[in-house]
Amino acid sequence: MRRQDRAVTDPEKIRAVIDACEVCRLGFQDGRGVYVVPVNFGHAVEDGRHVFYFHGAAEGRKLDLVRRNGWAGFELDTGYRLQGAEEACGYTAAFRSVIGEGPIRVVEDPSEKRRGLAAIMRQSTGRGDWTFPAGAVDAVCVLRLEAEELSCKEHL
């Protein structure tokens, strides 16, 4: 990160920034270029590592890239606010963001799928006490990304 004065390193502040975000953008190398897709997500910290969960269909371009590459980049942001100035070059923006990358895989274990789905619902609704019928768990594809690299930045 070039602007170290904007770096957030406190684990609780990083988690608060992630908790405030509504959408995660996943990026995959696909051979022709980069494929970026906005997705709902869930987040957990396991053994000090940030883990992100995503859900979707059991087929399609995103899933093909997960299976082919096993690696993804991600970006989350919140609190964007343009800050004006007298001259164009004086404009700036307030924001908080998290960027990282790591291995991504399809979750096969039903209990981990349920944990991932609960994390997604907690991120979206603030509630984590959901139950999921076995048929729904079997039908949905849940992805897990363990962040090997993660940086958090804020400019308020």
N, C-alpha and C positions, 0 to 999 in steps of 0.2 A: 504494500500500500504506500503510495507516494506521500499522501498527506497524513503523516503520523499524528498530527495535532487533532485529527478527526477520528482516530482509531478508538474503538470501544473494546476494552480488554476484560472488564469485570464480568465474570460469568453470569451474575444475576441481571446485569444490564443487557447483556446479549440475549438472554432468555426473554426479557421484557420486550425487546425489539422484535424478536421472532413471534412472540405471543400477540403483538399488535398488528402483524401482517395478515392480510386476507388471501393473498394469491402468491404462489411460487411459480417462477418461470424456470422450467427445466430446459437445458440445452444439451443436444447430442450431436456428435460428429457423424455425418451419414455418408461420407464419401464424396458427395457433390458439394458439400458445404456444411452449414450448421442448421439444425432443426431446433427451433425454440417453441415450446408450448406452455401456455399458462395452465396451471392445475390447482385444485384444492389440495391441501396438505394437512398432515398432522405432524407433531414434533414431540420428541422425548429425548431425555438425556440418560444414556445408559453407560455406566462405568466412565463417566466424564466425557463421553463422545456424543455429539449431536446426531440423532437419527431422525430421518424424515420419512413419512409414509404418504403414499399416493394411491388412488384407486382408479379403476377404469375398466374398459372392455378387455376381454381376453384375446384381442387381436387388433392389429392396426400398426401404423408406422412407429408410434412410440414404443410399443411392445417389441416390435422387430428390432429396433435400435438397442433397447435394453438387452435383449438376448444376444445380439451381435457384438456389442461393445462392452457391456457390463460396467459402463462408466458414464457419469453425467455431471454437468455443471449445473448450478442453480443460483437464482437471484430472488431476493425478497426485498420489498421496500415499503415504507409507510411514511406518512406525515409530510408529503411533498407540499411545499408552499413557496411560490415565487416571491422573492424579495426585491422590490423595485429600487431604482436609483435615478439620479438626474441624467446620467449618461448610460448608453447601452452597455458599455463594458463594466459598469458598476453593478449590474444585475447579478443576482445569485439565487440559489434555491436552498431552502431548508429541507432536510430529509433525514431519514434513518434507513440504513440498508445492511443486508447480509449477503455475502457472496461466498460461494465455495464449490467444492467438487468432491466426488468420491465414488466408490463402487455402488452400483445399483443392481438389484436382483428382484426376481419374482418371489413373493412369499408363498410357500407351499403349506406350512403348518397352520391348521385351522385356528389354534389358540393365538398364534402370532398375528394371523389375519384379523382376528377379533380385536386384539390390542391396537393394531394399526388403524382399523376402522373407528375404534373408540377415540383414538388420538385425532383423527380427521374430524370427527364430530365435535370433539372438545374445542379444536381450533376454530371451527365454524360457528358453534353455538354457545360455547362457554360451559357446556355440560359434558361430562364424561361417563355418565351412568346409563349408557345405551345398551340394549341387547340386540343381537342380530340372529335371525332365524338361520338354521343350518343351510337351507336351500340358497339363501342370499349370500352367505359366506362362500359356499361352493361356486356360485355363479360369477362372483366379482373377482377381478384381478387386483391384488394389492402388491405394490412395489415398496421396497425398502432401500433407502440410500443412507449409508454411513458417511458422514462428512469427514474426509481425511484432511481437508483444508477448509478453513472457515475464517472469514474476516468480517468484522462489523464496523460500521462507520456511521457517524452522525454529524450533521451540520445544522445546528439549531440557531 
